């Protein structure tokens, strides 16, 4: 195929303001993914845009399998409660207890405004 570029599950983008930490969730434009490496702002970083990751969540929440998950773009914590300013990033793949610091999230790879 002459038009094929890449699979797209890993995309190289400029690291956002504040840089990246390997294994953490980031949003660059509408792209959402987990950083493969720790990088300073503006340098290339690979974001893994698909797959299931154990990510920081709002501790005082219980999640059910299939709950839609939203990201706070300031703290990068995930929540299953839609609110203004959050972006839709994936869904829960496991039951998570209240309290718990992290939860299993299947990434969509693309962010969308949370419905309110």
C-alpha positions as CSV (number, residue, x, y, z in Angstrom):
1,X,0.0,0.0,0.0
2,X,1.5,3.3,-1.1
3,X,-0.5,5.3,1.4
4,X,0.3,3.3,4.6
5,X,2.3,5.2,7.2
6,X,2.2,3.2,10.5
7,X,-0.1,1.2,12.8
8,X,-0.9,4.3,14.9
9,X,-1.0,2.7,18.3
10,X,2.2,4.5,19.2
11,X,2.6,8.2,18.1
12,X,5.6,10.5,18.4
13,X,4.5,14.0,19.5
14,X,6.3,16.9,21.2
15,X,6.2,16.4,25.0
16,X,3.6,18.8,26.6
17,X,4.4,21.7,28.9
18,X,6.0,20.2,32.1
19,X,7.4,17.3,30.1
20,X,6.5,13.6,30.6
21,X,7.2,10.8,33.0
22,X,7.3,7.3,31.6
23,X,4.1,5.4,32.3
24,X,1.9,8.5,33.0
25,X,-1.1,9.6,30.9
26,X,-0.9,12.7,28.8
27,X,-3.0,14.7,26.3
28,X,-1.4,16.5,23.4
29,X,-4.0,18.1,21.2
30,X,-6.8,15.5,21.0
31,X,-4.3,12.6,21.3
32,X,-4.3,10.8,24.6
33,X,-1.7,8.2,25.5
34,X,0.8,6.9,28.0
35,X,4.3,8.2,27.7
36,X,6.9,5.5,26.8
37,X,9.8,7.7,28.2
38,X,10.5,10.6,30.5
39,X,11.1,13.7,28.4
40,X,11.4,17.5,28.8
41,X,8.7,19.7,27.2
42,X,9.0,20.1,23.5
43,X,11.2,17.1,22.9
44,X,9.8,14.1,21.0
45,X,8.0,11.5,23.1
46,X,6.2,8.3,22.1
47,X,2.6,8.0,23.4
48,X,1.0,4.6,23.5
49,X,-2.6,5.4,22.5
50,X,-4.2,2.0,22.9
51,X,-4.2,-0.8,25.4
52,X,-5.0,-1.2,29.0
53,X,-3.0,0.6,31.7
54,X,-3.1,0.9,35.5
55,X,-3.5,4.7,35.8
56,X,-4.0,7.2,38.6
57,X,-7.7,7.5,39.5
58,X,-9.8,9.6,41.9
59,X,-9.2,7.5,45.1
60,X,-12.7,8.1,46.6
61,X,-14.5,6.3,43.7
62,X,-15.6,2.8,43.0
63,X,-15.5,1.8,39.3
64,X,-17.4,-0.9,37.5
65,X,-16.3,-2.8,34.5
66,X,-17.3,-0.8,31.4
67,X,-17.6,2.6,33.2
68,X,-16.7,5.5,30.9
69,X,-13.6,7.3,32.2
70,X,-12.7,10.9,32.0
71,X,-9.3,12.7,32.5
72,X,-8.7,15.8,34.5
73,X,-6.2,17.5,32.2
74,X,-4.5,19.3,35.1
75,X,-3.9,16.4,37.5
76,X,-4.2,13.7,34.8
77,X,-6.3,11.6,37.3
78,X,-9.2,9.6,35.9
79,X,-12.8,9.7,37.1
80,X,-16.0,7.9,36.2
81,X,-18.0,11.1,36.8
82,X,-18.6,13.4,33.8
83,X,-18.0,17.1,34.5
84,X,-17.2,20.3,32.6
85,X,-13.5,20.6,31.8
86,X,-12.9,16.8,31.8
87,X,-12.2,14.8,28.6
88,X,-13.3,11.3,27.8
89,X,-10.3,9.0,27.4
90,X,-11.4,5.3,27.8
91,X,-13.3,2.8,29.9
92,X,-12.7,0.7,33.1
93,X,-11.7,-2.9,32.5
94,X,-11.8,-4.0,36.1
95,X,-13.8,-3.4,39.2
96,X,-11.9,-0.8,41.3
97,X,-12.5,-0.2,45.0
98,X,-13.2,3.0,46.9
99,X,-10.5,3.9,48.0
100,X,-7.8,3.0,45.5
101,X,-5.1,5.0,43.9
102,X,-5.1,3.4,40.5
103,X,-7.4,1.7,38.1
104,X,-7.3,-0.3,34.9
105,X,-8.3,1.8,31.9
106,X,-8.6,0.9,28.2
107,X,-7.5,3.9,26.3
108,X,-9.5,5.3,23.3
109,X,-6.4,7.2,22.0
110,X,-8.5,10.3,21.3
111,X,-10.0,12.7,23.8
112,X,-13.4,14.2,23.6
113,X,-15.2,16.7,25.8
114,X,-17.1,15.1,28.7
115,X,-20.9,15.3,28.3
116,X,-22.5,17.3,31.1
